[in-house]
Structures are given as C-alpha cells and as structure tokens.
Amino acid sequence: MSFGRLSQWASRHLLKIDWLLFTAVLVICAIGVAFIWSASLRMNEQTADWHVTTQPVRQMMWLGISLVVFVIVLVLPYTILMRFSYLFYVIGIVLLIGVFFQPPIKQVRRWYNLGGVLFQPSEYMKVILIMTLARYLMYRENYRTLKGLLGPFVLTLAPLLLVVKEPDLGTAIVFVPILFALLYAAGARAKHLIAVILICLLLSPLVYLNLAEYQQKRLTSFINPQAHAQTAGFQVMNSVCAVASGGLRGKGWSEGTQNLFDFIPADRTDFIFAVLGEEWGFLGTVGLLLLYFLIFLCGLGIAKSTREPYGRLLAVGVVTMLAMQVFINIGMTIQLMPVTGLPLPLMSYGGSSLLSSFIALGLLINVGKNRIPVFADEDFN
C-alpha cells in the first residue's frame, strides 16, 4: 500500500474514531492485565517462591486478537453488518443449542472446547441480540402497542431461556435490560413497559423455583450471607472483606494479602474488582469507575448525535450491555446484588468476554464515525 493510499485510509477510518472512548477502553484493558497478573501470583509450597500462571499472557494474546477483530468491525460500514443481523441471530441460536451436546465443563454446559480454547456463544449472543432487535425495531410502529411487544420479547426470550438452561443466570439477566432499553429508545410506551415489568415481578417466584439449587443458594445467601458462610455466602463475604481492607489507597499492587493467599474467589474472573479494591483502595476503584463512566458518556453521545435509527439503537444497546455488566459485577462484589457469575467487561480474564466486548465497542465507534444522513422528519419514521 502506497503512502497516499495509507494516508487516505487513515483519514477515512482512524481519524474519525472517538479516541477519548478508545483510550479509556485501552487503559481499562491494561489495568485488567495488571490485576490478572497480580491475581495469578502463586506460591510454590516446596521452594516458597512466588510464580505467575499463564493467564496474563493468554489475556494479552486475546487482547491482540480482539484488537484485530475490532479493526475489522470498525472498517466495515455498520449498515452492511445490519443486513446480516437475522442470519447472525439464527447462527447464535444454533450455537446455544449446540452447547447442550458438548461435554460439561465445571458441571455446566456453556462452552465449546476448540482444541483447548473455550468458546462461549452466550457472550456473543448479547451483541447479536442488540443487532437483531435494532434491525427489528428501526422502522416498525407496532411495538408501540402492548400486543406489538410480542415480537421483540420472543426474539429475546429464545436465547435467554437457552442461556438460563446452561445454566448461566448472569449472562441471561443482561438480555432483559438490553430489550427494555432498545424498546424505550425506539419509542415504546412507558406504561406498556411498566405493565410488562409488573407481570415479570409477579412471575418471579416461578422463575426462582425453576433455578438450579446452587443458584437459589446464591440468592438466599445475598439476603443472609452469614447463614451460608461455609457455602454460597463465602464468596461475597471474602470479597467484601478484601475491598474494605484496601482502605483509601490500598495495600499496593500485588501486595494484597486476601488476594495472595487465595481468599478471594474467582479472583481473575468474576471477582477481579475485589483484587483491585484491596490493592488500589478506594481511589483506585473510583478511578476505574470514572473510566467506565467516560465510555458510557461517549457512547450515549454517539447515540444522541446519530439520527439513523439502526445506528442509534445499536449505540444504546451496546452502552446498556456494558453498563449493566459493570453494575451487576461490581454490585455482587460489594454485596449490593446476588452473586451471578458475570465478568467485569475489559477487566476479567476470559477470551470470549473480552472479544465480545471489543466487537460491541467496534460497532459503537463504527456508528460514531459513519454519520449517515436521514431525511425523515422524525427518527424511526
């Protein structure tokens, strides 16, 4: 590629990127790798030496793959990807069904084992659902009636029920706010959405009775963790203890005693925020939250400035997905919400979570850099 063509390509793609948003994303990823490294420190019982497991290196490899996929998603106009939304949805449903024919891993069926690499389709289904609902809602008016809500709810319930069956309650929960946020952004009547929420609340006891036993224990331990201190309550009590022990400035990176002596459960994945809280303290956690808030603020700015219906709904869906994951993960870490096993976006160890987040962010920034003119008097007309 000649210098002229390279310059033209850069001006068409790179210069139009929301660099403030993307910089915040990269900083969070760097913090994530650092704390995965810290959480991976283990002592050799024979030599009393500390060593690091392979997870930090694998996370950096996944970060490299995610950046490549991010660029691909960024270069393709999102309106072209829109045409394949329903096809992606069908593929996603097939993959979710297929996991039930895979051998269980950790007593659940959530992953495909592809030569030692675990592929979790439910992570990508969140992004696919956003694309599908945005495509379905972009020009329709029937969702403004109570009966018209049936279509979007069916599209959401199909993957939701499959993910709950795996079981993966944490990921399934994220589908619900995505649906309601897109319906509201598309113009659904608030009274209809409130009526549906009330119906769901009335049906919640039936949902609880059909959960797996360990999921029920997680919910009851949230109400009274001390009564389940030896089982489900153990996780959240140790997590809260680690965050509280960090104080204002923390104990120092890789110096957290709760972390080093393996008291924090799932410290590289679901509870990595507890590791950060112990080692960087209150100031570190606030700094991380500000970075996430910056991403959400930039994302909402993209949604507000985009009149093209599919792009606006896409942006709203991505911000909702990431914001809910951050809210739920940190909430369960500090005992504001039940433990659901949901990773912290861009921070937690895991290839599927990281890659799906970068695909979502690629779509979001893609919308921001492609200002498609709309000649309708109002949006969604």
Buried (B, 14 or more C-beta within 10 A) or exposed (E): EEEEEEEEEEEEBEEBBBEEBBBBBEBBBEBBBBBBBBBBBEEEEEEEEEEBBEBBBBBBEBBEBBBEBBBEBBEBEBBEBBEEBBEBBEBBBEBBEEBEEEEEBEEBBBBBEEEEEEBBBBBBBBBBBBBBBBBBBBEBEEBBEBEBBEBBBEBBBBBBEBBBBBBBBBBBBBBBBBBBBBBBBBBBBEEBBEEBEEEEEEEEEEEEEEBBEBBBBBBBBBEEBEEBEEEBBBBBBBBBBBBBBBEEEBBEBBEBEBBBEEBBBBBBBBBBBBBBBBBBBBEBBEEBEEBBEBBBEBBBBBBEEBBBBBBBBBBBBBBBBBBBBBBBBBBBBBBEBBBBBBBBBBBBBBBBBBBBBBBBBBBBBBBBBBEBEBEEEEBBE
